[in-house]
Amino acid sequence: MVDDSRINEFNGRVAQSLNGKNESVYVFIKSGRLKYSDGTTDPYLHVYLAVLSDSQEWTAWDSLETEDLDDLSEELRSGSLDWYGETLNLSWLGAEEAAPIIDKFGWSGLI
């Protein structure tokens, strides 16, 4: 059973990294509970990723995770993220640094 406080500590947080192509990457985390029509709930971590290519174009991806949340939250806590086989070393931004990034990608509507 996942401890909600362990995943909720990342809710609304932004990290930056460089990928294997040396491209700038921003990661945004949304956490919460999915509520089903029968009233049951499951915790989730929604990971949003934005990558700036060499051509200065932003590409965005996201992944909704409902399984192995303890492992994922431990990864995030240790400052890394395995994104489909590529390990990103994360540098978590403070609220002031994160605010313009959140606005740039429209993530403010997710908080």
N, CA, C and O atoms as a printed pandas DataFrame, in Angstrom:
     atom_number atom_name residue_name chain_id  residue_number  x_coord  y_coord  z_coord
0              1         N          MET        A               1    0.840   -1.184    0.000
1              2        CA          MET        A               1    0.000    0.000    0.000
2              3         C          MET        A               1    0.885    1.247    0.000
3              4         O          MET        A               1    1.824    1.339    0.790
4              5         N          VAL        A               2    0.601    2.171   -0.849
5              6        CA          VAL        A               2    1.398    3.384   -0.998
6              7         C          VAL        A               2    1.012    4.396    0.077
7              8         O          VAL        A               2   -0.169    4.628    0.335
8              9         N          ASP        A               3    2.014    4.986    0.691
9             10        CA          ASP        A               3    1.805    6.069    1.654
10            11         C          ASP        A               3    1.612    7.352    0.846
11            12         O          ASP        A               3    2.552    7.835    0.215
12            13         N          ASP        A               4    0.391    7.908    0.863
13            14        CA          ASP        A               4    0.094    9.101    0.058
14            15         C          ASP        A               4    1.055   10.254    0.331
15            16         O          ASP        A               4    1.376   11.017   -0.580
16            17         N          SER        A               5    1.519   10.389    1.572
17            18        CA          SER        A               5    2.415   11.509    1.881
18            19         C          SER        A               5    3.731   11.381    1.118
19            20         O          SER        A               5    4.369   12.386    0.803
20            21         N          ARG        A               6    4.135   10.151    0.823
21            22        CA          ARG        A               6    5.392    9.938    0.081
22            23         C          ARG        A               6    5.272   10.374   -1.371
23            24         O          ARG        A               6    6.259   10.810   -1.963
24            25         N          ILE        A               7    4.082   10.265   -1.958
25            26        CA          ILE        A               7    3.934   10.717   -3.343
26            27         C          ILE        A               7    3.480   12.169   -3.413
27            28         O          ILE        A               7    3.804   12.879   -4.365
28            29         N          ASN        A               8    2.731   12.610   -2.407
29            30        CA          ASN        A               8    2.226   13.985   -2.436
30            31         C          ASN        A               8    3.320   15.027   -2.240
31            32         O          ASN        A               8    3.126   16.193   -2.583
32            33         N          GLU        A               9    4.456   14.631   -1.698
33            34        CA          GLU        A               9    5.551   15.591   -1.514
34            35         C          GLU        A               9    6.067   16.126   -2.852
35            36         O          GLU        A               9    6.731   17.162   -2.888
36            37         N          PHE        A              10    5.766   15.426   -3.952
37            38        CA          PHE        A              10    6.221   15.851   -5.274
38            39         C          PHE        A              10    5.166   16.640   -6.040
39            40         O          PHE        A              10    5.457   17.183   -7.106
40            41         N          ASN        A              11    3.962   16.710   -5.519
41            42        CA          ASN        A              11    2.865   17.365   -6.235
42            43         C          ASN        A              11    3.200   18.822   -6.558
43            44         O          ASN        A              11    3.472   19.619   -5.660
44            45         N          GLY        A              12    3.177   19.160   -7.849
45            46        CA          GLY        A              12    3.445   20.529   -8.277
46            47         C          GLY        A              12    4.913   20.891   -8.371
47            48         O          GLY        A              12    5.244   22.049   -8.624
48            49         N          ARG        A              13    5.807   19.923   -8.172
49            50        CA          ARG        A              13    7.246   20.203   -8.215
50            51         C          ARG        A              13    7.790   20.106   -9.631
51            52         O          ARG        A              13    7.268   19.364  -10.465
52            53         N          VAL        A              14    8.847   20.867   -9.888
53            54        CA          VAL        A              14    9.518   20.882  -11.189
54            55         C          VAL        A              14   10.999   20.582  -10.979
55            56         O          VAL        A              14   11.627   21.079  -10.044
56            57         N          ALA        A              15   11.535   19.763  -11.867
57            58        CA          ALA        A              15   12.971   19.484  -11.870
58            59         C          ALA        A              15   13.501   19.737  -13.272
59            60         O          ALA        A              15   12.754   19.713  -14.250
60            61         N          GLN        A              16   14.798   19.978  -13.350
61            62        CA          GLN        A              16   15.420   20.107  -14.665
62            63         C          GLN        A              16   16.539   19.090  -14.775
63            64         O          GLN        A              16   17.074   18.608  -13.776
64            65         N          SER        A              17   16.879   18.774  -16.022
65            66        CA          SER        A              17   17.893   17.767  -16.289
66            67         C          SER        A              17   18.412   17.967  -17.709
67            68         O          SER        A              17   17.918   18.816  -18.451
68            69         N          LEU        A              18   19.398   17.184  -18.068
69            70        CA          LEU        A              18   19.857   17.060  -19.452
70            71         C          LEU        A              18   19.693   15.603  -19.836
71            72         O          LEU        A              18   20.001   14.711  -19.045
72            73         N          ASN        A              19   19.209   15.355  -21.046
73            74        CA          ASN        A              19   19.085   13.967  -21.490
74            75         C          ASN        A              19   20.375   13.524  -22.171
75            76         O          ASN        A              19   21.354   14.269  -22.200
76            77         N          GLY        A              20   20.373   12.312  -22.719
77            78        CA          GLY        A              20   21.561   11.753  -23.364
78            79         C          GLY        A              20   22.019   12.518  -24.585
79            80         O          GLY        A              20   23.170   12.383  -25.000
80            81         N          LYS        A              21   21.140   13.322  -25.171
81            82        CA          LYS        A              21   21.494   14.157  -26.326
82            83         C          LYS        A              21   21.918   15.556  -25.890
83            84         O          LYS        A              21   22.102   16.446  -26.721
84            85         N          ASN        A              22   22.070   15.741  -24.576
85            86        CA          ASN        A              22   22.435   17.029  -23.991
86            87         C          ASN        A              22   21.358   18.095  -24.221
87            88         O          ASN        A              22   21.661   19.285  -24.306
88            89         N          GLU        A              23   20.103   17.655  -24.320
89            90        CA          GLU        A              23   18.974   18.571  -24.482
90            91         C          GLU        A              23   18.402   18.912  -23.108
91            92         O          GLU        A              23   18.371   18.066  -22.215
92            93         N          SER        A              24   17.952   20.153  -22.945
93            94        CA          SER        A              24   17.324   20.568  -21.691
94            95         C          SER        A              24   15.999   19.845  -21.510
95            96         O          SER        A              24   15.202   19.731  -22.442
96            97         N          VAL        A              25   15.779   19.363  -20.301
97            98        CA          VAL        A              25   14.557   18.636  -19.963
98            99         C          VAL        A              25   13.973   19.237  -18.692
99           100         O          VAL        A              25   14.696   19.498  -17.730
100          101         N          TYR        A              26   12.665   19.454  -18.695
101          102        CA          TYR        A              26   11.945   19.838  -17.481
102          103         C          TYR        A              26   10.945   18.749  -17.155
103          104         O          TYR        A              26   10.282   18.212  -18.043
104          105         N          VAL        A              27   10.840   18.427  -15.876
105          106        CA          VAL        A              27    9.920   17.402  -15.389
106          107         C          VAL        A              27    8.970   18.059  -14.401
107          108         O          VAL        A              27    9.403   18.777  -13.500
108          109         N          PHE        A              28    7.675   17.813  -14.569
109          110        CA          PHE        A              28    6.642   18.317  -13.660
110          111         C          PHE        A              28    5.884   17.114  -13.115
111          112         O          PHE        A              28    5.549   16.191  -13.858
112          113         N          ILE        A              29    5.619   17.130  -11.820
113          114        CA          ILE        A              29    4.938   16.012  -11.170
114          115         C          ILE        A              29    3.589   16.454  -10.631
115          116         O          ILE        A              29    3.478   17.484   -9.966
116          117         N          LYS        A              30    2.583   15.676  -10.921
117          118        CA          LYS        A              30    1.237   15.852  -10.356
118          119         C          LYS        A              30    0.913   14.558   -9.620
119          120         O          LYS        A              30    1.110   13.471  -10.162
120          121         N          SER        A              31    0.422   14.667   -8.400
121          122        CA          SER        A              31    0.030   13.468   -7.662
122          123         C          SER        A              31   -1.386   13.631   -7.142
123          124         O          SER        A              31   -1.903   14.743   -7.036
124          125         N          GLY        A              32   -1.988   12.531   -6.827
125          126        CA          GLY        A              32   -3.339   12.570   -6.284
126          127         C          GLY        A              32   -3.927   11.182   -6.212
127          128         O          GLY        A              32   -3.208   10.187   -6.134
128          129         N          ARG        A              33   -5.247   11.129   -6.241
129          130        CA          ARG        A              33   -5.957    9.854   -6.206
130          131         C          ARG        A              33   -6.975    9.824   -7.334
131          132         O          ARG        A              33   -7.756   10.760   -7.503
132          133         N          LEU        A              34   -6.963    8.750   -8.099
133          134        CA          LEU        A              34   -7.977    8.525   -9.124
134          135         C          LEU        A              34   -9.222    7.996   -8.427
135          136         O          LEU        A              34   -9.131    7.093   -7.595
136          137         N          LYS        A              35  -10.372    8.546   -8.757
137          138        CA          LYS        A              35  -11.621    8.076   -8.154
138          139         C          LYS        A              35  -12.457    7.397   -9.230
139          140         O          LYS        A              35  -12.719    7.969  -10.288
140          141         N          TYR        A              36  -12.867    6.180   -8.944
141          142        CA          TYR        A              36  -13.643    5.381   -9.882
142          143         C          TYR        A              36  -15.134    5.504   -9.589
143          144         O          TYR        A              36  -15.529    5.958   -8.516
144          145         N          SER        A              37  -15.948    5.102  -10.540
145          146        CA          SER        A              37  -17.402    5.243  -10.408
146          147         C          SER        A              37  -17.964    4.444   -9.234
147          148         O          SER        A              37  -19.034    4.770   -8.722
148          149         N          ASP        A              38  -17.254    3.404   -8.806
149          150        CA          ASP        A              38  -17.733    2.624   -7.660
150          151         C          ASP        A              38  -17.290    3.217   -6.326
151          152         O          ASP        A              38  -17.560    2.653   -5.266
152          153         N          GLY        A              39  -16.599    4.371   -6.387
153          154        CA          GLY        A              39  -16.172    5.060   -5.172
154          155         C          GLY        A              39  -14.782    4.693   -4.691
155          156         O          GLY        A              39  -14.256    5.346   -3.790
156          157         N          THR        A              40  -14.172    3.668   -5.264
157          158        CA          THR        A              40  -12.821    3.304   -4.859
158          159         C          THR        A              40  -11.818    4.289   -5.455
159          160         O          THR        A              40  -12.107    4.974   -6.436
160          161         N          THR        A              41  -10.646    4.347   -4.848
161          162        CA          THR        A              41   -9.601    5.260   -5.320
162          163         C          THR        A              41   -8.262    4.539   -5.392
163          164         O          THR        A              41   -8.036    3.541   -4.707
164          165         N          ASP        A              42   -7.391    5.058   -6.225
165          166        CA          ASP        A              42   -6.011    4.596   -6.329
166          167         C          ASP        A              42   -5.107    5.817   -6.404
167          168         O          ASP        A              42   -5.435    6.789   -7.085
168          169         N          PRO        A              43   -3.962    5.781   -5.706
169          170        CA          PRO        A              43   -3.015    6.892   -5.821
170          171         C          PRO        A              43   -2.334    6.865   -7.188
171          172         O          PRO        A              43   -2.245    5.822   -7.836
172          173         N          TYR        A              44   -1.859    8.033   -7.609
173          174        CA          TYR        A              44   -1.140    8.107   -8.886
174          175         C          TYR        A              44   -0.060    9.172   -8.823
175          176         O          TYR        A              44   -0.111   10.093   -8.008
176          177         N          LEU        A              45    0.909    9.022   -9.694
177          178        CA          LEU        A              45    1.893   10.058  -10.008
178          179         C          LEU        A              45    1.804   10.279  -11.505
179          180         O          LEU        A              45    1.930    9.334  -12.284
180          181         N          HIS        A              46    1.588   11.512  -11.910
181          182        CA          HIS        A              46    1.540   11.861  -13.329
182          183         C          HIS        A              46    2.812   12.653  -13.612
183          184         O          HIS        A              46    3.028   13.729  -13.056
184          185         N          VAL        A              47    3.636   12.107  -14.475
185          186        CA          VAL        A              47    4.927   12.711  -14.804
186          187         C          VAL        A              47    4.811   13.377  -16.170
187          188         O          VAL        A              47    4.481   12.730  -17.164
188          189         N          TYR        A              48    5.084   14.669  -16.203
189          190        CA          TYR        A              48    5.086   15.443  -17.454
190          191         C          TYR        A              48    6.535   15.786  -17.780
191          192         O          TYR        A              48    7.309   16.157  -16.898
192          193         N          LEU        A              49    6.889   15.657  -19.044
193          194        CA          LEU        A              49    8.256   15.905  -19.470
194          195         C          LEU        A              49    8.243   16.837  -20.667
195          196         O          LEU        A              49    7.467   16.634  -21.601
196          197         N          ALA        A              50    9.089   17.852  -20.654
197          198        CA          ALA        A              50    9.244   18.762  -21.792
198          199         C          ALA        A              50   10.724   18.798  -22.156
199          200         O          ALA        A              50   11.582   18.987  -21.293
200          201         N          VAL        A              51   11.016   18.613  -23.448
201          202        CA          VAL        A              51   12.397   18.543  -23.930
202          203         C          VAL        A              51   12.620   19.617  -24.983
203          204         O          VAL        A              51   11.826   19.761  -25.913
204          205         N          LEU        A              52   13.715   20.379  -24.832
205          206        CA          LEU        A              52   14.099   21.400  -25.807
206          207         C          LEU        A              52   15.133   20.802  -26.755
207          208         O          LEU        A              52   16.244   20.477  -26.337
208          209         N          SER        A              53   14.773   20.658  -28.026
209          210        CA          SER        A              53   15.677   20.055  -29.013
210          211         C          SER        A              53   16.720   21.069  -29.480
211          212         O          SER        A              53   16.654   22.254  -29.154
212          213         N          ASP        A              54   17.683   20.570  -30.252
213          214        CA          ASP        A              54   18.713   21.443  -30.827
214          215         C          ASP        A              54   18.104   22.543  -31.685
215          216         O          ASP        A              54   18.661   23.636  -31.788
216          217         N          SER        A              55   16.960   22.254  -32.303
217          218        CA          SER        A              55   16.299   23.245  -33.161
218          219         C          SER        A              55   15.420   24.213  -32.358
219          220         O          SER        A              55   14.628   24.968  -32.924
220          221         N          GLN        A              56   15.576   24.175  -31.034
221          222        CA          GLN        A              56   14.854   25.072  -30.117
222          223         C          GLN        A              56   13.339   24.842  -30.128
223          224         O          GLN        A              56   12.565   25.755  -29.838
224          225         N          GLU        A              57   12.926   23.628  -30.460
225          226        CA          GLU        A              57   11.517   23.233  -30.425
226          227         C          GLU        A              57   11.275   22.441  -29.144
227          228         O          GLU        A              57   12.081   21.588  -28.771
228          229         N          TRP        A              58   10.163   22.729  -28.476
229          230        CA          TRP        A              58    9.794   21.977  -27.278
230          231         C          TRP        A              58    8.894   20.816  -27.665
231          232         O          TRP        A              58    7.967   20.973  -28.460
232          233         N          THR        A              59    9.173   19.656  -27.101
233          234        CA          THR        A              59    8.329   18.478  -27.263
234          235         C          THR        A              59    7.919   18.023  -25.869
235          236         O          THR        A              59    8.738   18.011  -24.950
236          237         N          ALA        A              60    6.661   17.651  -25.711
237          238        CA          ALA        A              60    6.173   17.249  -24.390
238          239         C          ALA        A              60    5.623   15.832  -24.417
239          240         O          ALA        A              60    5.031   15.394  -25.403
240          241         N          TRP        A              61    5.829   15.136  -23.327
241          242        CA          TRP        A              61    5.285   13.798  -23.114
242          243         C          TRP        A              61    4.728   13.737  -21.699
243          244         O          TRP        A              61    5.032   14.580  -20.856
244          245         N          ASP        A              62    3.909   12.727  -21.460
245          246        CA          ASP        A              62    3.484   12.492  -20.089
246          247         C          ASP        A              62    3.249   11.010  -19.877
247          248         O          ASP        A              62    3.067   10.249  -20.827
248          249         N          SER        A              63    3.257   10.613  -18.612
249          250        CA          SER        A              63    3.044    9.220  -18.244
250          251         C          SER        A              63    2.291    9.182  -16.924
251          252         O          SER        A              63    2.739    9.768  -15.938
252          253         N          LEU        A              64    1.156    8.502  -16.895
253          254        CA          LEU        A              64    0.367    8.345  -15.676
254          255         C          LEU        A              64    0.744    7.015  -15.043
255          256         O          LEU        A              64    0.577    5.959  -15.652
256          257         N          GLU        A              65    1.247    7.074  -13.829
257          258        CA          GLU        A              65    1.699    5.869  -13.137
258          259         C          GLU        A              65    0.786    5.568  -11.953
259          260         O          GLU        A              65    0.529    6.435  -11.119
260          261         N          THR        A              66    0.303    4.338  -11.891
261          262        CA          THR        A              66   -0.516    3.901  -10.758
262          263         C          THR        A              66    0.088    2.679  -10.075
263          264         O          THR        A              66   -0.407    2.245   -9.035
264          265         N          GLU        A              67    1.143    2.123  -10.644
265          266        CA          GLU        A              67    1.801    0.952  -10.069
266          267         C          GLU        A              67    3.241    1.300   -9.712
267          268         O          GLU        A              67    3.832    2.217  -10.282
268          269         N          ASP        A              68    3.785    0.566   -8.776
269          270        CA          ASP        A              68    5.176    0.748   -8.337
270          271         C          ASP        A              68    5.454    2.185   -7.899
271          272         O          ASP        A              68    6.532    2.720   -8.156
272          273         N          LEU        A              69    4.486    2.801   -7.243
273          274        CA          LEU        A              69    4.649    4.200   -6.834
274          275         C          LEU        A              69    5.696    4.368   -5.746
275          276         O          LEU        A              69    6.357    5.404   -5.674
276          277         N          ASP        A              70    5.853    3.348   -4.890
277          278        CA          ASP        A              70    6.906    3.436   -3.877
278          279         C          ASP        A              70    8.271    3.532   -4.544
279          280         O          ASP        A              70    9.109    4.336   -4.137
280          281         N          ASP        A              71    8.496    2.705   -5.578
281          282        CA          ASP        A              71    9.775    2.734   -6.294
282          283         C          ASP        A              71    9.966    4.064   -7.016
283          284         O          ASP        A              71   11.048    4.650   -6.970
284          285         N          LEU        A              72    8.922    4.537   -7.678
285          286        CA          LEU        A              72    9.014    5.797   -8.416
286          287         C          LEU        A              72    9.254    6.969   -7.471
287          288         O          LEU        A              72   10.071    7.840   -7.767
288          289         N          SER        A              73    8.557    7.002   -6.343
289          290        CA          SER        A              73    8.761    8.114   -5.410
290          291         C          SER        A              73   10.163    8.066   -4.815
291          292         O          SER        A              73   10.755    9.112   -4.549
292          293         N          GLU        A              74   10.704    6.864   -4.602
293          294        CA          GLU        A              74   12.075    6.747   -4.103
294          295         C          GLU        A              74   13.071    7.240   -5.153
295          296         O          GLU        A              74   14.050    7.906   -4.818
296          297         N          GLU        A              75   12.823    6.914   -6.413
297          298        CA          GLU        A              75   13.654    7.427   -7.514
298          299         C          GLU        A              75   13.677    8.952   -7.495
299          300         O          GLU        A              75   14.740    9.573   -7.518
300          301         N          LEU        A              76   12.480    9.543   -7.451
301          302        CA          LEU        A              76   12.367   11.003   -7.463
302          303         C          LEU        A              76   13.063   11.609   -6.252
303          304         O          LEU        A              76   13.738   12.632   -6.364
304          305         N          ARG        A              77   12.899   10.983   -5.108
305          306        CA          ARG        A              77   13.522   11.473   -3.879
306          307         C          ARG        A              77   15.048   11.443   -3.994
307          308         O          ARG        A              77   15.736   12.305   -3.448
308          309         N          SER        A              78   15.568   10.442   -4.709
309          310        CA          SER        A              78   17.022   10.327   -4.852
310          311         C          SER        A              78   17.565   11.214   -5.975
311          312         O          SER        A              78   18.775   11.275   -6.192
312          313         N          GLY        A              79   16.660   11.904   -6.692
313          314        CA          GLY        A              79   17.104   12.835   -7.726
314          315         C          GLY        A              79   17.322   12.204   -9.080
315          316         O          GLY        A              79   18.132   12.684   -9.873
316          317         N          SER        A              80   16.600   11.128   -9.349
317          318        CA          SER        A              80   16.715   10.527  -10.678
318          319         C          SER        A              80   15.342   10.086  -11.162
319          320         O          SER        A              80   14.401    9.952  -10.379
320          321         N          LEU        A              81   15.248    9.863  -12.467
321          322        CA          LEU        A              81   14.022    9.382  -13.076
322          323         C          LEU        A              81   14.393    8.505  -14.257
323          324         O          LEU        A              81   15.108    8.935  -15.163
324          325         N          ASP        A              82   13.906    7.275  -14.243
325          326        CA          ASP        A              82   14.097    6.382  -15.382
326          327         C          ASP        A              82   12.956    6.649  -16.345
327          328         O          ASP        A              82   11.817    6.258  -16.091
328          329         N          TRP        A              83   13.265    7.321  -17.459
329          330        CA          TRP        A              83   12.250    7.661  -18.453
330          331         C          TRP        A              83   12.423    6.724  -19.639
331          332         O          TRP        A              83   13.196    7.005  -20.555
332          333         N          TYR        A              84   11.712    5.624  -19.618
333          334        CA          TYR        A              84   11.730    4.632  -20.693
334          335         C          TYR        A              84   13.153    4.216  -21.069
335          336         O          TYR        A              84   13.533    4.213  -22.240
336          337         N          GLY        A              85   13.921    3.868  -20.045
337          338        CA          GLY        A              85   15.268    3.348  -20.265
338          339         C          GLY        A              85   16.379    4.372  -20.179
339          340         O          GLY        A              85   17.553    4.004  -20.150
340          341         N          GLU        A              86   16.042    5.634  -20.138
341          342        CA          GLU        A              86   17.058    6.685  -20.004
342          343         C          GLU        A              86   16.963    7.280  -18.605
343          344         O          GLU        A              86   15.904    7.752  -18.191
344          345         N          THR        A              87   18.073    7.254  -17.885
345          346        CA          THR        A              87   18.086    7.812  -16.539
346          347         C          THR        A              87   18.384    9.301  -16.606
347          348         O          THR        A              87   19.418    9.724  -17.124
348          349         N          LEU        A              88   17.462   10.081  -16.076
349          350        CA          LEU        A              88   17.647   11.530  -15.986
350          351         C          LEU        A              88   18.064   11.873  -14.565
351          352         O          LEU        A              88   17.433   11.429  -13.605
352          353         N          ASN        A              89   19.127   12.662  -14.426
353          354        CA          ASN        A              89   19.548   13.159  -13.120
354          355         C          ASN        A              89   18.830   14.478  -12.889
355          356         O          ASN        A              89   19.037   15.453  -13.612
356          357         N          LEU        A              90   17.982   14.489  -11.868
357          358        CA          LEU        A              90   17.103   15.633  -11.636
358          359         C          LEU        A              90   17.692   16.634  -10.659
359          360         O          LEU        A              90   18.330   16.272   -9.670
360          361         N          SER        A              91   17.465   17.886  -10.959
361          362        CA          SER        A              91   17.781   18.980  -10.051
362          363         C          SER        A              91   16.456   19.684   -9.762
363          364         O          SER        A              91   15.914   20.375  -10.624
364          365         N          TRP        A              92   15.937   19.505   -8.542
365          366        CA          TRP        A              92   14.635   20.067   -8.192
366          367         C          TRP        A              92   14.729   21.580   -8.054
367          368         O          TRP        A              92   15.637   22.093   -7.400
368          369         N          LEU        A              93   13.802   22.284   -8.663
369          370        CA          LEU        A              93   13.771   23.745   -8.625
370          371         C          LEU        A              93   12.953   24.223   -7.434
371          372         O          LEU        A              93   12.002   23.570   -7.004
372          373         N          GLY        A              94   13.348   25.378   -6.914
373          374        CA          GLY        A              94   12.551   26.025   -5.887
374          375         C          GLY        A              94   11.313   26.649   -6.520
375          376         O          GLY        A              94   11.215   26.744   -7.743
376          377         N          ALA        A              95   10.381   27.068   -5.695
377          378        CA          ALA        A              95    9.107   27.605   -6.184
378          379         C          ALA        A              95    9.306   28.801   -7.116
379          380         O          ALA        A              95    8.615   28.920   -8.128
380          381         N          GLU        A              96   10.245   29.683   -6.777
381          382        CA          GLU        A              96   10.481   30.879   -7.598
382          383         C          GLU        A              96   11.025   30.517   -8.983
383          384         O          GLU        A              96   10.605   31.084   -9.992
384          385         N          GLU        A              97   11.956   29.574   -9.019
385          386        CA          GLU        A              97   12.522   29.124  -10.301
386          387         C          GLU        A              97   11.501   28.334  -11.115
387          388         O          GLU        A              97   11.480   28.417  -12.343
388          389         N          ALA        A              98   10.660   27.569  -10.428
389          390        CA          ALA        A              98    9.701   26.692  -11.104
390          391         C          ALA        A              98    8.530   27.454  -11.715
391          392         O          ALA        A              98    7.983   27.026  -12.731
392          393         N          ALA        A              99    8.136   28.571  -11.116
393          394        CA          ALA        A              99    6.932   29.296  -11.548
394          395         C          ALA        A              99    6.924   29.632  -13.041
395          396         O          ALA        A              99    5.922   29.358  -13.702
396          397         N          PRO        A             100    7.996   30.215  -13.612
397          398        CA          PRO        A             100    7.942   30.526  -15.045
398          399         C          PRO        A             100    7.903   29.272  -15.929
399          400         O          PRO        A             100    7.339   29.302  -17.023
400          401         N          ILE        A             101    8.495   28.186  -15.462
401          402        CA          ILE        A             101    8.466   26.932  -16.219
402          403         C          ILE        A             101    7.041   26.373  -16.221
403          404         O          ILE        A             101    6.539   25.933  -17.256
404          405         N          ILE        A             102    6.403   26.395  -15.065
405          406        CA          ILE        A             102    5.020   25.919  -14.942
406          407         C          ILE        A             102    4.110   26.728  -15.855
407          408         O          ILE        A             102    3.246   26.167  -16.530
408          409         N          ASP        A             103    4.298   28.035  -15.879
409          410        CA          ASP        A             103    3.482   28.896  -16.750
410          411         C          ASP        A             103    3.763   28.629  -18.230
411          412         O          ASP        A             103    2.839   28.564  -19.040
412          413         N          LYS        A             104    5.036   28.475  -18.576
413          414        CA          LYS        A             104    5.434   28.277  -19.977
414          415         C          LYS        A             104    4.730   27.075  -20.605
415          416         O          LYS        A             104    4.307   27.131  -21.759
416          417         N          PHE        A             105    4.609   25.996  -19.843
417          418        CA          PHE        A             105    4.038   24.762  -20.385
418          419         C          PHE        A             105    2.567   24.561  -20.026
419          420         O          PHE        A             105    1.989   23.521  -20.343
420          421         N          GLY        A             106    1.964   25.539  -19.372
421          422        CA          GLY        A             106    0.551   25.423  -19.032
422          423         C          GLY        A             106    0.274   24.435  -17.914
423          424         O          GLY        A             106   -0.851   23.961  -17.758
424          425         N          TRP        A             107    1.296   24.128  -17.141
425          426        CA          TRP        A             107    1.125   23.177  -16.050
426          427         C          TRP        A             107    0.413   23.799  -14.856
427          428         O          TRP        A             107    0.010   23.081  -13.941
428          429         N          SER        A             108    0.249   25.125  -14.848
429          430        CA          SER        A             108   -0.400   25.783  -13.701
430          431         C          SER        A             108   -1.834   25.296  -13.518
431          432         O          SER        A             108   -2.337   25.274  -12.395
432          433         N          GLY        A             109   -2.494   24.908  -14.600
433          434        CA          GLY        A             109   -3.854   24.387  -14.496
434          435         C          GLY        A             109   -3.925   23.014  -13.859
435          436         O          GLY        A             109   -5.014   22.510  -13.585
436          437         N          LEU        A             110   -2.776   22.405  -13.619
437          438        CA          LEU        A             110   -2.733   21.064  -13.044
438          439         C          LEU        A             110   -2.506   21.078  -11.540
439          440         O          LEU        A             110   -2.648   20.053  -10.874
440          441         N          ILE        A             111   -2.153   22.240  -11.012
441          442        CA          ILE        A             111   -1.816   22.316   -9.585
442          443         C          ILE        A             111   -3.078   22.423   -8.758
443          444         O          ILE        A             111   -3.008   22.498   -7.532
